[in-house]
Amino acid sequence: MTKTIPHYLRIHRGSKAVINSAPTKIEDPVNHFWSAYADATGWRIDGKAGKSGPMELLPAVNTETFQQETSDRGNTVGKSAAMRLAESASKLAEELSQNREAIRIQEAELASRAPLLGGDVPRLRIADRIEKLLGDAAAACHCDAAALYTLDDDTQFLKTRAVFGLPPKRLESTARTLRGSRGDLEALVQGVVLMDDLDAAPPIPSWNSPEKAFRSGICASVLCDDVPIGTVWFFSKSNKTFGVSESSAARLAASHLSLELTYAAIPDIEARQSSAGAMTDVANWQYESLPVGAMLATDWRVDGMVESPRPWACGWHTWDVLPDGNLMLAIAESVDSTAKGAMIASVARAAMTAHTGYRHTPTQLMQRVSDTLWQTSTGEQLISMLYARVDPDTGDGEVAAAGSISAIIGNQYGFRPVVDGKSEPLNTRLDPQVETEHFLLIPGETLLGYSAGMTDDGATQMQLGGHLRTAMAQRDNNPLALIRRAMTKNALNHERGAVTLLRQE
């Protein structure tokens, strides 16, 4: 009985061995240009000249230039023209080298964000460590090159993040799809895949190697907390039979890469958690330090609000009964909307509290707050602020305002403006330009002070006056609540601050 070998087992064929030649040498485009430059011009760059020194040209000596010298010497480019071309090309080559280095560092940084989307350690060190790790792992696996690929958020594409033994331009290539990449898919399932022949003929399915110039390879999955974040490939120029040692080295390399990437993510995560905790403490302190609406005196009710799209607020409001029996009401907001602005606002509030303990006028108090801001920092601590003082017996009052804080008085018949919020903020100059007005608040009227965020988010002065008119007509003792409910229809894009002083009938 004659045994015949099934055709599907005939993997190694004689013709295949003849056709498969050694992979072509991958030449850097910069070196290729200088080679073509020498052939075309008959000149070459002196490689011994220092990088910081002037560029020097020497006659190119190769087969083509020798033939040109004997038959077609007149076509050789002159030295001055060749020098200009070489200087221009050198600048382009230098820029290309810088861009490649930036891409190399950037890809390593992005790879470090794969485990937990963090990472802000020195980027150059990450790139160097990953590249060195790939080189050591490639040697342990008896391979010639290696590459790290990470998955995108949707796990549909694999992007090249670091390479060893491959042209740097691989980092510039577009992401390849995971679908159809058999080597990567099997590695993500099995952990590591050994591919002795990347060019196996049909009916053996193709491994779909990301590098076509290599004969064999190893692919291992890179995991973070048992979650795949990418793959690492090791490529060999010749057909090799990989064994247990190469498989173990690939696993160790993938594990080490995962640790490197996770380590790179830890500092930023800790910093963000610490920063988030600090901002939460600041926000809680700001919220707890704001007074709640209450009866400030008989028939006098106050209320205030601050709403911010950020974790912190840059504004505040307060009220009190002064030592002379008058009522005071204040609202302020820092011009700086960052966390620094929140601290500036706190300084202004502390200054105002310190200066209300003795006799003053609203203008004098604003001047003293401005002086405190001026003396406590060399930077610009700009504050918009409104301060009002009212006699609870007569309703006579005076208001001083600086910056973008506006004020109106409303009753059941309408409203009237008090200050328009178009003056300079405090601390703009040594002598602040404060807007002052006297007013009379009769029973059934409400003084409303509000920041520019109210109008920036769509509430016009006419609308706010209409809300006051509605609340007074309905004998509503909390007109600010009505305004706040009406403002919920508007997106919170700016910080909103408001304060009301109601004299009940």
C-alpha positions, 0 to 999 in steps of 0.5 A: 500500500502506497502512502501519499502525503496529503496536499495540505501538509505540504508546507515547505516546497522547493520552489518556495525556497528558491523564490523567497530571497533575503529581505531587501535592505531597508534604507533610510530616506535621508541616506537614500537622498544623499546617495542620489545627490552624489550620483546626480551632482558629482559631489558628496558631503564630507562626513568628517566635517563637524555638525557645528562647522561649515558644510564641505563638499568633496567630489563623489567617487563611484561608478556613475561619477567615474563614467560621467567624468569620462563621457559626460562630464559637462552635466556635472552640477557646479560646486556653488549650485551643489552647495546651495542644494546641499545646505537646503537638503541638510536643513530639511534632513535636520528638521525630519530628524527632529520631527522623528525624535518628537514622534518617537517621544510622543508615541512612547508617552501615548503608550504610557497612557494606555493602561489608565490614561495617565502619565506625565513623567519625563517623556524622553526617559520613557521612550528610551526605556521602552526602546531599550527593553524592546532591543533586549527582548529581541535579542533574548528571542533571537530576533532582529527587530521589535515593535510595540502596538497599543489598542485604541479606546474602541479596540478596533485599531493598533497604533505603532508606539515604539520600534527597535531595528525598524525605520523611525518612519514606522511611528508615522504610519497610520493605525492598522485594523485589529480585524483580520490581524490573525497574529495579534488576535491569537496573541490576545487570546493565547498570550503569545504566538510563535510564527516560524513561517510568516510566508506560509503558502495556502491553505495555511491562513496568513498571519498578516504580519505588520512587517512584510520583510521578515520571515518569522516572528513572535507576537505577545499580548501586553496586559494591564490588570488582565485587560489587553492594551496592545501587542508586542511583535518580535521579527526575524529575517530568517525562518526560525523554529521558536521554542519554550525559551523564546516564548518565555522571553516574549512573555517576560518582555510583554509583562515588563512593558506593561509594568513600564507603561503602568509605572509611567501612568502612576505619577499623573494619576496620583497628582490628579487625585491629589489635585481633585481632592484639594479642589473638593476641599476648597469647594466645600470650604467655599460652600460652607463659608457662604451665609444662608438666607435669613431675616437680617432685621425686622422686615428685612430679608436677605438671600444669595446664590453662587453657581459655577460650572467649575469645581470652585467658585470665584465669587462670594456674597455676605451680609451683616449688621454693622456696629452702628445698626446699619445693614450691609450687603456685599457681593464680589467676584474675581476677574480671574476665573481660575483657581487663582481667582478663587484665592484672590476672592478670598483675600478680598473677602477677608479684607472687607470683613476686617474693615467693616468693624469701624465707621466707614462709608461704602466708598471708603470700604471699597478703597480699603479693600483695594489697598489691601489687594494692592499691598498683598501681591505684585500681581494683578488681583482684580475684583468686581465688587458691590457694597451697600449700606442701608438704614433699616429704619428709613430705608435710606441706602448708599451703594458703591460698585466696581467692575462688572457687578450690577444692581437694580431695585424692583417692586410690583410696578417695575424696576429701576437701575442703580449701577450698571456694572461697567466700571473698572475692577478694584486694584486696576489702579492705586486710586479706584474709580468707584461708582456710587449711588444713593437709593431709597428702599421702601416696603415691598421693594427688593435690591438685587445685585448680580454678576456678569455671569447672569447676563452672559448666560442669557438673563437680560436686565429687563428679564431680571426686573420682570422676575422681581416685579412678578415676585413682588406682585405675588408677595413672594418673600424669596424673589431670588428663588424665583429668579434661580428657577427661571435661570435653570432653562439657561445653560450654566456656561459662566459663574452666576452670583446674585444677592437680594435685600428685601424690605417686606411690607 
